[in-house]
Amino acid sequence: MSAGDNEPRNKQLLLKRVPEGISGPEDFEVREAPVPELQEGELLVQAHYFGVDAALRLITRDSDEFLFRVKPGDMVHGSMAGRVVRSRHAQFSEGEYVHGSLGIQNYAVSNGEGLERCDLTQAPLGAWLGGFGVSGLTAYFAVTDVCRPQPGQTVLINGAAGAVGSIAGQICRLAGARVIGLTGSSAKCDWLTSELGYDVAINYRDADWYEQLQRAAPDRLDVIFDNVGGKVLDESLKLIGMRGTVLLCGSTSQYSEAHMQGPANYIWLGTMRARLQGFVVFDYADRYAEARRVMARWIEAGQLLIPFWEVAGDVDMFPEAYQKMYLGENLGKTLVRLPAAEALGGAA
Ligand SMILES: NC(=O)c1ccc[n+]([C@@H]2O[C@H](COP(=O)([O-])OP(=O)(O)OC[C@H]3O[C@@H](n4cnc5c(N)ncnc54)[C@H](OP(=O)(O)O)[C@@H]3O)[C@@H](O)[C@H]2O)c1
């Protein structure tokens, strides 16, 4: 494949300006570039799916404090799953499916570093960016290695209907815990209880959501698995139980705030001898295969659903999908499904 006039062009999504509040399409722009030629030791991946990750809003802040940063003019950092369409790499062949952090673009050149093969017999391609990828692995290790809910205990999942939360709640149920989920609409609450097996789901936009939570957890909460931070975390801290665990998975509500706020009700941690535990999934990189083997068995046995919410479109659809996810339209992982995936039908 070369960059001649009749050859495909590579659309790349750039950050146009530092967003204020929740980002929208006006904060991004698309640049067209030729599809690059390969050097020895490289491969070319054509994108079929982009994963839409909540943390992108954190790394587009006007700040160098975080692990990564995307500045105006930079290509948007993001996860891609796709097909190897050319290879000059000894370990990857044309036709294989892979995923990695390859940016929001149609074609990415890689030297293989950080790429993982996707075994489509274990899970469909898009799932490797969500419930079977980083989101699901985050839920798996945070629940099984840190929160460790016991049969009969009560767990609260904040951000329960999202990519991480939807898997975390199901794994807590598999451990025998009673699971309460907080999310942003009554339709999402219905989905959590009817499809994912949550015992109780509460809409945090209800004026009396905290009273509903108190009624649902009369013996307090053994685990709070927090994806959102802000007021939802702060209020739920008042219900943490004796020697409970509060898992800080993410703080979605704070990523777009000019001034991030921490919880004021931390005093309950002291009173209840509870712990507030940070967590980063990358610490478990050498155990991903083990987690996927267990999760694949649960999927096959019908015990674990891998929910995703797809938006069909090209690179320029990403900002809209990203905004809709922040507004809470997604059930499970938000994915952009590209025309290249459409061409293969339902296969990948
Ligand atoms: N620690 C790790 O290693 C790790 C790894 C992956 C992800 N994470 C973190 O996990 C969190 C969840 O990520 P995800 O990919 O699963 O995202 P997600 O939950 O699929 O999507 C974001 C959701 O956040 C909710 N939300 C948006 N604004 C909110 C607000 N102001 N207050 C409360 N909820 C709000 C919306 O759902 P509602 O309808 O419910 O409002 C939205 O659907 C993120 O903070 C991410 O950074 C951490």
The ligand as an ORCA input file, in Angstrom:
! r2SCAN-3c Opt
* xyz 0 1
  N      -7.974      2.648     37.786
  C      -7.844      2.125     36.576
  O      -6.899      1.370     36.294
  C      -8.883      2.461     35.560
  C      -8.944      1.760     34.338
  C      -9.990      2.085     33.442
  C     -10.903      3.089     33.771
  N     -10.745      3.762     34.952
  C     -11.689      4.818     35.343
  O     -12.938      4.219     35.562
  C     -13.958      5.206     35.414
  C     -15.078      4.635     34.549
  O     -14.597      4.513     33.225
  P     -15.493      3.847     32.120
  O     -14.638      3.675     30.911
  O     -16.191      2.664     32.692
  O     -16.545      5.005     31.800
  P     -18.107      4.821     31.710
  O     -18.582      4.598     33.107
  O     -18.443      3.828     30.668
  O     -18.618      6.231     31.165
  C     -18.657      7.356     31.944
  C     -19.984      7.411     32.740
  O     -19.808      8.298     33.814
  C     -21.052      8.774     34.207
  N     -20.907     10.199     34.535
  C     -20.573     11.214     33.703
  N     -20.535     12.371     34.371
  C     -20.858     12.069     35.664
  C     -21.002     12.838     36.855
  N     -20.808     14.161     36.864
  N     -21.334     12.186     38.011
  C     -21.538     10.851     38.011
  N     -21.432     10.073     36.916
  C     -21.088     10.680     35.764
  C     -22.043      8.547     33.061
  O     -22.993      7.549     33.461
  P     -24.334      7.911     34.311
  O     -25.487      7.814     33.370
  O     -24.361      6.859     35.348
  O     -24.151      9.304     34.836
  C     -21.166      7.969     31.964
  O     -21.813      6.968     31.221
  C     -13.282      6.416     34.787
  O     -13.132      7.395     35.809
  C     -11.950      5.890     34.316
  O     -10.951      6.901     34.319
  C      -9.777      3.457     35.834
*
